[in-house]
Amino acid sequence: VSVVDALRVAMTRCWVIDNNRPDIADISAVAHLKLRKNGTVYDLWFESAARAETDPAFAYVLETIRDAINTCQPLNMLPKNEYGTWEKIQLTFYPTQGKVM
C-alpha cells in the first residue's frame, strides 16, 4: 500500500457525511493541505471555497471535510523521511461515493 493510498483510506475512515443527501449529488471538493513534519495540518484551503457562501450543500461538504482532517490528525502514516514529497497534498472528496482521491 502506497503512502498516498494509506492517506486516502485514513481520510475516508475519518470522513463522516450523509451521502444520501440529494443536494450533494453533483458535488466534489478539492482540498489543499500543507503539513508539518509531525503530520499535522497547518494550512487548508478549498478550490471554489466562495461557493460555500451561497450553496448550503457545498458549505456542508466543506465542513465535513474540515472535521475529517481534524479527526485524522496527526497523519502518522506519512513517513517523516519523505516529508518533501507530502508537505503539500491535494485531495478530492466525492461525497455521494464517500471516496477520497
Jmol script that loads the backbone (N, CA, C; Angstrom):
load data "model"
ATOM      1  N   VAL A   1       0.852  -1.184   0.000  1.00  0.00           N
ATOM      2  CA  VAL A   1       0.000   0.000   0.000  1.00  0.00           C
ATOM      3  C   VAL A   1       0.891   1.237   0.000  1.00  0.00           C
ATOM      4  N   SER A   2       0.626   2.133  -0.939  1.00  0.00           N
ATOM      5  CA  SER A   2       1.423   3.354  -1.019  1.00  0.00           C
ATOM      6  C   SER A   2       1.023   4.323   0.086  1.00  0.00           C
ATOM      7  N   VAL A   3       1.881   5.284   0.320  1.00  0.00           N
ATOM      8  CA  VAL A   3       1.608   6.313   1.322  1.00  0.00           C
ATOM      9  C   VAL A   3       0.340   7.068   0.959  1.00  0.00           C
ATOM     10  N   VAL A   4       0.187   7.376  -0.324  1.00  0.00           N
ATOM     11  CA  VAL A   4      -0.998   8.105  -0.786  1.00  0.00           C
ATOM     12  C   VAL A   4      -2.260   7.277  -0.540  1.00  0.00           C
ATOM     13  N   ASP A   5      -2.194   5.985  -0.835  1.00  0.00           N
ATOM     14  CA  ASP A   5      -3.347   5.118  -0.595  1.00  0.00           C
ATOM     15  C   ASP A   5      -3.680   5.045   0.890  1.00  0.00           C
ATOM     16  N   ALA A   6      -2.671   4.961   1.727  1.00  0.00           N
ATOM     17  CA  ALA A   6      -2.889   4.915   3.178  1.00  0.00           C
ATOM     18  C   ALA A   6      -3.558   6.203   3.655  1.00  0.00           C
ATOM     19  N   LEU A   7      -3.128   7.333   3.102  1.00  0.00           N
ATOM     20  CA  LEU A   7      -3.732   8.618   3.467  1.00  0.00           C
ATOM     21  C   LEU A   7      -5.189   8.666   3.021  1.00  0.00           C
ATOM     22  N   ARG A   8      -5.473   8.212   1.814  1.00  0.00           N
ATOM     23  CA  ARG A   8      -6.851   8.200   1.310  1.00  0.00           C
ATOM     24  C   ARG A   8      -7.752   7.334   2.189  1.00  0.00           C
ATOM     25  N   VAL A   9      -7.242   6.153   2.554  1.00  0.00           N
ATOM     26  CA  VAL A   9      -8.020   5.245   3.406  1.00  0.00           C
ATOM     27  C   VAL A   9      -8.299   5.900   4.755  1.00  0.00           C
ATOM     28  N   ALA A  10      -7.280   6.516   5.341  1.00  0.00           N
ATOM     29  CA  ALA A  10      -7.453   7.180   6.635  1.00  0.00           C
ATOM     30  C   ALA A  10      -8.492   8.292   6.541  1.00  0.00           C
ATOM     31  N   MET A  11      -8.386   9.131   5.526  1.00  0.00           N
ATOM     32  CA  MET A  11      -9.337  10.234   5.363  1.00  0.00           C
ATOM     33  C   MET A  11     -10.758   9.713   5.141  1.00  0.00           C
ATOM     34  N   THR A  12     -10.887   8.655   4.363  1.00  0.00           N
ATOM     35  CA  THR A  12     -12.210   8.078   4.117  1.00  0.00           C
ATOM     36  C   THR A  12     -12.808   7.572   5.427  1.00  0.00           C
ATOM     37  N   ARG A  13     -12.002   6.958   6.267  1.00  0.00           N
ATOM     38  CA  ARG A  13     -12.492   6.460   7.562  1.00  0.00           C
ATOM     39  C   ARG A  13     -12.884   7.594   8.499  1.00  0.00           C
ATOM     40  N   CYS A  14     -12.173   8.700   8.447  1.00  0.00           N
ATOM     41  CA  CYS A  14     -12.443   9.842   9.334  1.00  0.00           C
ATOM     42  C   CYS A  14     -13.602  10.705   8.847  1.00  0.00           C
ATOM     43  N   TRP A  15     -13.961  10.567   7.586  1.00  0.00           N
ATOM     44  CA  TRP A  15     -14.966  11.447   6.977  1.00  0.00           C
ATOM     45  C   TRP A  15     -16.367  10.937   7.264  1.00  0.00           C
ATOM     46  N   VAL A  16     -17.114  11.701   8.027  1.00  0.00           N
ATOM     47  CA  VAL A  16     -18.495  11.362   8.349  1.00  0.00           C
ATOM     48  C   VAL A  16     -19.387  12.324   7.579  1.00  0.00           C
ATOM     49  N   ILE A  17     -20.120  11.768   6.623  1.00  0.00           N
ATOM     50  CA  ILE A  17     -21.001  12.594   5.785  1.00  0.00           C
ATOM     51  C   ILE A  17     -22.260  11.807   5.451  1.00  0.00           C
ATOM     52  N   ASP A  18     -23.362  12.506   5.387  1.00  0.00           N
ATOM     53  CA  ASP A  18     -24.625  11.892   4.979  1.00  0.00           C
ATOM     54  C   ASP A  18     -24.648  11.857   3.452  1.00  0.00           C
ATOM     55  N   ASN A  19     -24.142  10.762   2.884  1.00  0.00           N
ATOM     56  CA  ASN A  19     -24.038  10.695   1.426  1.00  0.00           C
ATOM     57  C   ASN A  19     -25.363  10.362   0.742  1.00  0.00           C
ATOM     58  N   ASN A  20     -26.448  10.322   1.514  1.00  0.00           N
ATOM     59  CA  ASN A  20     -27.777  10.129   0.927  1.00  0.00           C
ATOM     60  C   ASN A  20     -28.499  11.451   0.690  1.00  0.00           C
ATOM     61  N   ARG A  21     -27.855  12.555   1.084  1.00  0.00           N
ATOM     62  CA  ARG A  21     -28.473  13.862   0.862  1.00  0.00           C
ATOM     63  C   ARG A  21     -28.546  14.142  -0.641  1.00  0.00           C
ATOM     64  N   PRO A  22     -29.741  14.418  -1.174  1.00  0.00           N
ATOM     65  CA  PRO A  22     -29.855  14.668  -2.610  1.00  0.00           C
ATOM     66  C   PRO A  22     -29.147  15.951  -3.060  1.00  0.00           C
ATOM     67  N   ASP A  23     -28.978  16.914  -2.156  1.00  0.00           N
ATOM     68  CA  ASP A  23     -28.384  18.190  -2.564  1.00  0.00           C
ATOM     69  C   ASP A  23     -26.867  18.135  -2.745  1.00  0.00           C
ATOM     70  N   ILE A  24     -26.242  17.010  -2.400  1.00  0.00           N
ATOM     71  CA  ILE A  24     -24.790  16.890  -2.589  1.00  0.00           C
ATOM     72  C   ILE A  24     -24.429  15.968  -3.753  1.00  0.00           C
ATOM     73  N   ALA A  25     -25.426  15.571  -4.515  1.00  0.00           N
ATOM     74  CA  ALA A  25     -25.236  14.561  -5.562  1.00  0.00           C
ATOM     75  C   ALA A  25     -24.143  14.904  -6.573  1.00  0.00           C
ATOM     76  N   ASP A  26     -24.045  16.161  -6.963  1.00  0.00           N
ATOM     77  CA  ASP A  26     -23.089  16.528  -8.013  1.00  0.00           C
ATOM     78  C   ASP A  26     -21.865  17.261  -7.482  1.00  0.00           C
ATOM     79  N   ILE A  27     -21.647  17.168  -6.192  1.00  0.00           N
ATOM     80  CA  ILE A  27     -20.550  17.923  -5.583  1.00  0.00           C
ATOM     81  C   ILE A  27     -19.289  17.077  -5.483  1.00  0.00           C
ATOM     82  N   SER A  28     -18.180  17.706  -5.803  1.00  0.00           N
ATOM     83  CA  SER A  28     -16.863  17.178  -5.423  1.00  0.00           C
ATOM     84  C   SER A  28     -16.099  18.381  -4.888  1.00  0.00           C
ATOM     85  N   ALA A  29     -15.223  18.139  -3.945  1.00  0.00           N
ATOM     86  CA  ALA A  29     -14.494  19.239  -3.318  1.00  0.00           C
ATOM     87  C   ALA A  29     -13.005  18.914  -3.307  1.00  0.00           C
ATOM     88  N   VAL A  30     -12.211  19.894  -3.723  1.00  0.00           N
ATOM     89  CA  VAL A  30     -10.759  19.722  -3.767  1.00  0.00           C
ATOM     90  C   VAL A  30     -10.144  20.504  -2.612  1.00  0.00           C
ATOM     91  N   ALA A  31      -9.431  19.770  -1.751  1.00  0.00           N
ATOM     92  CA  ALA A  31      -8.783  20.364  -0.589  1.00  0.00           C
ATOM     93  C   ALA A  31      -7.275  20.371  -0.799  1.00  0.00           C
ATOM     94  N   HIS A  32      -6.646  21.465  -0.419  1.00  0.00           N
ATOM     95  CA  HIS A  32      -5.191  21.593  -0.474  1.00  0.00           C
ATOM     96  C   HIS A  32      -4.691  21.707   0.956  1.00  0.00           C
ATOM     97  N   LEU A  33      -3.812  20.802   1.344  1.00  0.00           N
ATOM     98  CA  LEU A  33      -3.286  20.773   2.697  1.00  0.00           C
ATOM     99  C   LEU A  33      -1.790  21.041   2.688  1.00  0.00           C
ATOM    100  N   LYS A  34      -1.333  21.778   3.677  1.00  0.00           N
ATOM    101  CA  LYS A  34       0.093  21.935   3.933  1.00  0.00           C
ATOM    102  C   LYS A  34       0.326  21.346   5.312  1.00  0.00           C
ATOM    103  N   LEU A  35       1.337  20.496   5.385  1.00  0.00           N
ATOM    104  CA  LEU A  35       1.561  19.746   6.614  1.00  0.00           C
ATOM    105  C   LEU A  35       2.917  20.009   7.240  1.00  0.00           C
ATOM    106  N   ARG A  36       2.965  19.806   8.546  1.00  0.00           N
ATOM    107  CA  ARG A  36       4.228  19.833   9.282  1.00  0.00           C
ATOM    108  C   ARG A  36       4.812  18.421   9.260  1.00  0.00           C
ATOM    109  N   LYS A  37       6.081  18.321   9.638  1.00  0.00           N
ATOM    110  CA  LYS A  37       6.740  17.000   9.663  1.00  0.00           C
ATOM    111  C   LYS A  37       6.062  16.024  10.606  1.00  0.00           C
ATOM    112  N   ASN A  38       5.366  16.533  11.627  1.00  0.00           N
ATOM    113  CA  ASN A  38       4.702  15.643  12.582  1.00  0.00           C
ATOM    114  C   ASN A  38       3.336  15.156  12.083  1.00  0.00           C
ATOM    115  N   GLY A  39       2.976  15.521  10.843  1.00  0.00           N
ATOM    116  CA  GLY A  39       1.730  15.036  10.250  1.00  0.00           C
ATOM    117  C   GLY A  39       0.504  15.863  10.576  1.00  0.00           C
ATOM    118  N   THR A  40       0.691  17.050  11.155  1.00  0.00           N
ATOM    119  CA  THR A  40      -0.452  17.921  11.420  1.00  0.00           C
ATOM    120  C   THR A  40      -0.569  18.964  10.311  1.00  0.00           C
ATOM    121  N   VAL A  41      -1.793  19.368  10.065  1.00  0.00           N
ATOM    122  CA  VAL A  41      -2.081  20.336   9.007  1.00  0.00           C
ATOM    123  C   VAL A  41      -1.935  21.746   9.570  1.00  0.00           C
ATOM    124  N   TYR A  42      -1.159  22.584   8.865  1.00  0.00           N
ATOM    125  CA  TYR A  42      -1.043  23.970   9.302  1.00  0.00           C
ATOM    126  C   TYR A  42      -1.704  24.941   8.331  1.00  0.00           C
ATOM    127  N   ASP A  43      -2.126  24.461   7.176  1.00  0.00           N
ATOM    128  CA  ASP A  43      -2.849  25.310   6.240  1.00  0.00           C
ATOM    129  C   ASP A  43      -3.783  24.436   5.420  1.00  0.00           C
ATOM    130  N   LEU A  44      -4.997  24.914   5.227  1.00  0.00           N
ATOM    131  CA  LEU A  44      -6.003  24.186   4.455  1.00  0.00           C
ATOM    132  C   LEU A  44      -6.805  25.198   3.661  1.00  0.00           C
ATOM    133  N   TRP A  45      -6.952  24.937   2.362  1.00  0.00           N
ATOM    134  CA  TRP A  45      -7.839  25.759   1.554  1.00  0.00           C
ATOM    135  C   TRP A  45      -8.533  24.879   0.531  1.00  0.00           C
ATOM    136  N   PHE A  46      -9.696  25.352   0.113  1.00  0.00           N
ATOM    137  CA  PHE A  46     -10.529  24.610  -0.831  1.00  0.00           C
ATOM    138  C   PHE A  46     -10.665  25.383  -2.131  1.00  0.00           C
ATOM    139  N   GLU A  47     -10.601  24.662  -3.240  1.00  0.00           N
ATOM    140  CA  GLU A  47     -10.912  25.269  -4.526  1.00  0.00           C
ATOM    141  C   GLU A  47     -12.401  25.629  -4.512  1.00  0.00           C
ATOM    142  N   SER A  48     -12.739  26.751  -5.071  1.00  0.00           N
ATOM    143  CA  SER A  48     -14.130  27.225  -5.152  1.00  0.00           C
ATOM    144  C   SER A  48     -14.764  27.443  -3.782  1.00  0.00           C
ATOM    145  N   ALA A  49     -13.972  27.774  -2.786  1.00  0.00           N
ATOM    146  CA  ALA A  49     -14.487  27.948  -1.418  1.00  0.00           C
ATOM    147  C   ALA A  49     -15.587  29.003  -1.341  1.00  0.00           C
ATOM    148  N   ALA A  50     -15.518  30.032  -2.175  1.00  0.00           N
ATOM    149  CA  ALA A  50     -16.533  31.094  -2.146  1.00  0.00           C
ATOM    150  C   ALA A  50     -17.927  30.548  -2.426  1.00  0.00           C
ATOM    151  N   ARG A  51     -18.000  29.437  -3.119  1.00  0.00           N
ATOM    152  CA  ARG A  51     -19.298  28.815  -3.422  1.00  0.00           C
ATOM    153  C   ARG A  51     -20.063  28.484  -2.145  1.00  0.00           C
ATOM    154  N   ALA A  52     -19.351  28.202  -1.065  1.00  0.00           N
ATOM    155  CA  ALA A  52     -19.986  27.832   0.202  1.00  0.00           C
ATOM    156  C   ALA A  52     -20.837  28.973   0.771  1.00  0.00           C
ATOM    157  N   GLU A  53     -20.543  30.206   0.362  1.00  0.00           N
ATOM    158  CA  GLU A  53     -21.303  31.355   0.859  1.00  0.00           C
ATOM    159  C   GLU A  53     -22.735  31.385   0.336  1.00  0.00           C
ATOM    160  N   THR A  54     -22.963  30.776  -0.827  1.00  0.00           N
ATOM    161  CA  THR A  54     -24.298  30.803  -1.437  1.00  0.00           C
ATOM    162  C   THR A  54     -24.891  29.407  -1.645  1.00  0.00           C
ATOM    163  N   ASP A  55     -24.124  28.373  -1.366  1.00  0.00           N
ATOM    164  CA  ASP A  55     -24.571  26.995  -1.596  1.00  0.00           C
ATOM    165  C   ASP A  55     -24.456  26.212  -0.280  1.00  0.00           C
ATOM    166  N   PRO A  56     -25.578  26.068   0.448  1.00  0.00           N
ATOM    167  CA  PRO A  56     -25.539  25.375   1.739  1.00  0.00           C
ATOM    168  C   PRO A  56     -25.033  23.928   1.645  1.00  0.00           C
ATOM    169  N   ALA A  57     -25.316  23.251   0.554  1.00  0.00           N
ATOM    170  CA  ALA A  57     -24.851  21.867   0.394  1.00  0.00           C
ATOM    171  C   ALA A  57     -23.326  21.829   0.291  1.00  0.00           C
ATOM    172  N   PHE A  58     -22.760  22.748  -0.464  1.00  0.00           N
ATOM    173  CA  PHE A  58     -21.308  22.810  -0.605  1.00  0.00           C
ATOM    174  C   PHE A  58     -20.673  23.191   0.736  1.00  0.00           C
ATOM    175  N   ALA A  59     -21.299  24.122   1.448  1.00  0.00           N
ATOM    176  CA  ALA A  59     -20.805  24.515   2.773  1.00  0.00           C
ATOM    177  C   ALA A  59     -20.797  23.307   3.712  1.00  0.00           C
ATOM    178  N   TYR A  60     -21.857  22.499   3.648  1.00  0.00           N
ATOM    179  CA  TYR A  60     -21.943  21.284   4.468  1.00  0.00           C
ATOM    180  C   TYR A  60     -20.795  20.331   4.143  1.00  0.00           C
ATOM    181  N   VAL A  61     -20.539  20.119   2.866  1.00  0.00           N
ATOM    182  CA  VAL A  61     -19.463  19.213   2.456  1.00  0.00           C
ATOM    183  C   VAL A  61     -18.114  19.710   2.974  1.00  0.00           C
ATOM    184  N   LEU A  62     -17.840  20.999   2.817  1.00  0.00           N
ATOM    185  CA  LEU A  62     -16.563  21.541   3.294  1.00  0.00           C
ATOM    186  C   LEU A  62     -16.429  21.397   4.802  1.00  0.00           C
ATOM    187  N   GLU A  63     -17.514  21.600   5.524  1.00  0.00           N
ATOM    188  CA  GLU A  63     -17.485  21.445   6.984  1.00  0.00           C
ATOM    189  C   GLU A  63     -17.138  20.007   7.371  1.00  0.00           C
ATOM    190  N   THR A  64     -17.733  19.046   6.674  1.00  0.00           N
ATOM    191  CA  THR A  64     -17.448  17.643   6.998  1.00  0.00           C
ATOM    192  C   THR A  64     -16.000  17.276   6.668  1.00  0.00           C
ATOM    193  N   ILE A  65     -15.452  17.876   5.628  1.00  0.00           N
ATOM    194  CA  ILE A  65     -14.049  17.625   5.268  1.00  0.00           C
ATOM    195  C   ILE A  65     -13.122  18.200   6.329  1.00  0.00           C
ATOM    196  N   ARG A  66     -13.412  19.425   6.772  1.00  0.00           N
ATOM    197  CA  ARG A  66     -12.603  20.029   7.847  1.00  0.00           C
ATOM    198  C   ARG A  66     -12.627  19.138   9.091  1.00  0.00           C
ATOM    199  N   ASP A  67     -13.812  18.637   9.420  1.00  0.00           N
ATOM    200  CA  ASP A  67     -13.944  17.750  10.583  1.00  0.00           C
ATOM    201  C   ASP A  67     -13.119  16.481  10.402  1.00  0.00           C
ATOM    202  N   ALA A  68     -13.138  15.914   9.198  1.00  0.00           N
ATOM    203  CA  ALA A  68     -12.372  14.691   8.925  1.00  0.00           C
ATOM    204  C   ALA A  68     -10.881  14.941   9.084  1.00  0.00           C
ATOM    205  N   ILE A  69     -10.416  16.051   8.568  1.00  0.00           N
ATOM    206  CA  ILE A  69      -8.989  16.381   8.659  1.00  0.00           C
ATOM    207  C   ILE A  69      -8.588  16.570  10.115  1.00  0.00           C
ATOM    208  N   ASN A  70      -9.425  17.280  10.872  1.00  0.00           N
ATOM    209  CA  ASN A  70      -9.128  17.477  12.295  1.00  0.00           C
ATOM    210  C   ASN A  70      -9.140  16.158  13.064  1.00  0.00           C
ATOM    211  N   THR A  71     -10.064  15.285  12.739  1.00  0.00           N
ATOM    212  CA  THR A  71     -10.176  13.987  13.406  1.00  0.00           C
ATOM    213  C   THR A  71      -8.974  13.094  13.102  1.00  0.00           C
ATOM    214  N   CYS A  72      -8.495  13.132  11.881  1.00  0.00           N
ATOM    215  CA  CYS A  72      -7.414  12.238  11.441  1.00  0.00           C
ATOM    216  C   CYS A  72      -6.014  12.666  11.897  1.00  0.00           C
ATOM    217  N   GLN A  73      -5.876  13.911  12.319  1.00  0.00           N
ATOM    218  CA  GLN A  73      -4.531  14.382  12.690  1.00  0.00           C
ATOM    219  C   GLN A  73      -4.059  13.762  13.994  1.00  0.00           C
ATOM    220  N   PRO A  74      -2.751  13.517  14.104  1.00  0.00           N
ATOM    221  CA  PRO A  74      -1.730  13.656  13.070  1.00  0.00           C
ATOM    222  C   PRO A  74      -1.786  12.503  12.074  1.00  0.00           C
ATOM    223  N   LEU A  75      -1.331  12.764  10.866  1.00  0.00           N
ATOM    224  CA  LEU A  75      -1.324  11.763   9.802  1.00  0.00           C
ATOM    225  C   LEU A  75      -0.031  10.954   9.923  1.00  0.00           C
ATOM    226  N   ASN A  76      -0.053  10.005  10.844  1.00  0.00           N
ATOM    227  CA  ASN A  76       1.154   9.237  11.185  1.00  0.00           C
ATOM    228  C   ASN A  76       1.611   8.267  10.106  1.00  0.00           C
ATOM    229  N   MET A  77       0.764   8.002   9.113  1.00  0.00           N
ATOM    230  CA  MET A  77       1.161   7.064   8.058  1.00  0.00           C
ATOM    231  C   MET A  77       2.148   7.683   7.077  1.00  0.00           C
ATOM    232  N   LEU A  78       2.362   8.978   7.186  1.00  0.00           N
ATOM    233  CA  LEU A  78       3.276   9.667   6.282  1.00  0.00           C
ATOM    234  C   LEU A  78       4.705   9.548   6.814  1.00  0.00           C
ATOM    235  N   PRO A  79       5.602   8.926   6.041  1.00  0.00           N
ATOM    236  CA  PRO A  79       6.983   8.715   6.515  1.00  0.00           C
ATOM    237  C   PRO A  79       7.750  10.034   6.614  1.00  0.00           C
ATOM    238  N   LYS A  80       8.280  10.282   7.790  1.00  0.00           N
ATOM    239  CA  LYS A  80       8.988  11.538   8.036  1.00  0.00           C
ATOM    240  C   LYS A  80      10.165  11.744   7.084  1.00  0.00           C
ATOM    241  N   ASN A  81      10.820  10.665   6.679  1.00  0.00           N
ATOM    242  CA  ASN A  81      11.978  10.786   5.787  1.00  0.00           C
ATOM    243  C   ASN A  81      11.580  11.153   4.350  1.00  0.00           C
ATOM    244  N   GLU A  82      10.280  11.178   4.048  1.00  0.00           N
ATOM    245  CA  GLU A  82       9.794  11.571   2.728  1.00  0.00           C
ATOM    246  C   GLU A  82       8.982  12.862   2.801  1.00  0.00           C
ATOM    247  N   TYR A  83       9.249  13.669   3.814  1.00  0.00           N
ATOM    248  CA  TYR A  83       8.475  14.899   4.052  1.00  0.00           C
ATOM    249  C   TYR A  83       8.386  15.789   2.810  1.00  0.00           C
ATOM    250  N   GLY A  84       9.441  15.893   2.052  1.00  0.00           N
ATOM    251  CA  GLY A  84       9.437  16.728   0.860  1.00  0.00           C
ATOM    252  C   GLY A  84       8.389  16.322  -0.157  1.00  0.00           C
ATOM    253  N   THR A  85       7.989  15.056  -0.161  1.00  0.00           N
ATOM    254  CA  THR A  85       7.006  14.581  -1.133  1.00  0.00           C
ATOM    255  C   THR A  85       5.571  14.775  -0.658  1.00  0.00           C
ATOM    256  N   TRP A  86       5.362  14.957   0.642  1.00  0.00           N
ATOM    257  CA  TRP A  86       3.991  15.097   1.139  1.00  0.00           C
ATOM    258  C   TRP A  86       3.755  16.369   1.958  1.00  0.00           C
ATOM    259  N   GLU A  87       4.666  17.297   1.918  1.00  0.00           N
ATOM    260  CA  GLU A  87       4.475  18.555   2.648  1.00  0.00           C
ATOM    261  C   GLU A  87       3.223  19.283   2.158  1.00  0.00           C
ATOM    262  N   LYS A  88       2.951  19.177   0.856  1.00  0.00           N
ATOM    263  CA  LYS A  88       1.746  19.760   0.264  1.00  0.00           C
ATOM    264  C   LYS A  88       0.970  18.630  -0.408  1.00  0.00           C
ATOM    265  N   ILE A  89      -0.291  18.511  -0.070  1.00  0.00           N
ATOM    266  CA  ILE A  89      -1.127  17.426  -0.589  1.00  0.00           C
ATOM    267  C   ILE A  89      -2.436  18.004  -1.111  1.00  0.00           C
ATOM    268  N   GLN A  90      -2.896  17.458  -2.206  1.00  0.00           N
ATOM    269  CA  GLN A  90      -4.211  17.803  -2.758  1.00  0.00           C
ATOM    270  C   GLN A  90      -5.075  16.551  -2.700  1.00  0.00           C
ATOM    271  N   LEU A  91      -6.259  16.677  -2.133  1.00  0.00           N
ATOM    272  CA  LEU A  91      -7.202  15.567  -2.055  1.00  0.00           C
ATOM    273  C   LEU A  91      -8.535  16.006  -2.634  1.00  0.00           C
ATOM    274  N   THR A  92      -9.178  15.113  -3.371  1.00  0.00           N
ATOM    275  CA  THR A  92     -10.509  15.380  -3.904  1.00  0.00           C
ATOM    276  C   THR A  92     -11.498  14.471  -3.179  1.00  0.00           C
ATOM    277  N   PHE A  93     -12.545  15.085  -2.647  1.00  0.00           N
ATOM    278  CA  PHE A  93     -13.573  14.375  -1.887  1.00  0.00           C
ATOM    279  C   PHE A  93     -14.836  14.266  -2.733  1.00  0.00           C
ATOM    280  N   TYR A  94     -15.381  13.040  -2.805  1.00  0.00           N
ATOM    281  CA  TYR A  94     -16.597  12.762  -3.558  1.00  0.00           C
ATOM    282  C   TYR A  94     -17.679  12.304  -2.561  1.00  0.00           C
ATOM    283  N   PRO A  95     -18.522  13.220  -2.097  1.00  0.00           N
ATOM    284  CA  PRO A  95     -19.475  12.918  -1.029  1.00  0.00           C
ATOM    285  C   PRO A  95     -20.435  11.764  -1.279  1.00  0.00           C
ATOM    286  N   THR A  96     -21.065  11.718  -2.437  1.00  0.00           N
ATOM    287  CA  THR A  96     -22.080  10.676  -2.645  1.00  0.00           C
ATOM    288  C   THR A  96     -21.442   9.288  -2.746  1.00  0.00           C
ATOM    289  N   GLN A  97     -20.192   9.223  -3.135  1.00  0.00           N
ATOM    290  CA  GLN A  97     -19.483   7.947  -3.194  1.00  0.00           C
ATOM    291  C   GLN A  97     -18.745   7.655  -1.886  1.00  0.00           C
ATOM    292  N   GLY A  98     -18.599   8.687  -1.062  1.00  0.00           N
ATOM    293  CA  GLY A  98     -17.863   8.521   0.192  1.00  0.00           C
ATOM    294  C   GLY A  98     -16.405   8.216  -0.039  1.00  0.00           C
ATOM    295  N   LYS A  99     -15.845   8.745  -1.137  1.00  0.00           N
ATOM    296  CA  LYS A  99     -14.467   8.435  -1.514  1.00  0.00           C
ATOM    297  C   LYS A  99     -13.584   9.674  -1.473  1.00  0.00           C
ATOM    298  N   VAL A 100     -12.314   9.415  -1.199  1.00  0.00           N
ATOM    299  CA  VAL A 100     -11.295  10.457  -1.233  1.00  0.00           C
ATOM    300  C   VAL A 100     -10.224  10.014  -2.209  1.00  0.00           C
ATOM    301  N   MET A 101      -9.893  10.891  -3.149  1.00  0.00           N
ATOM    302  CA  MET A 101      -8.866  10.556  -4.152  1.00  0.00           C
ATOM    303  C   MET A 101      -7.763  11.599  -4.135  1.00  0.00           C
TER     304      MET A 101
END
end "model"
wireframe off; spacefill off
backbone 0.3
color backbone group
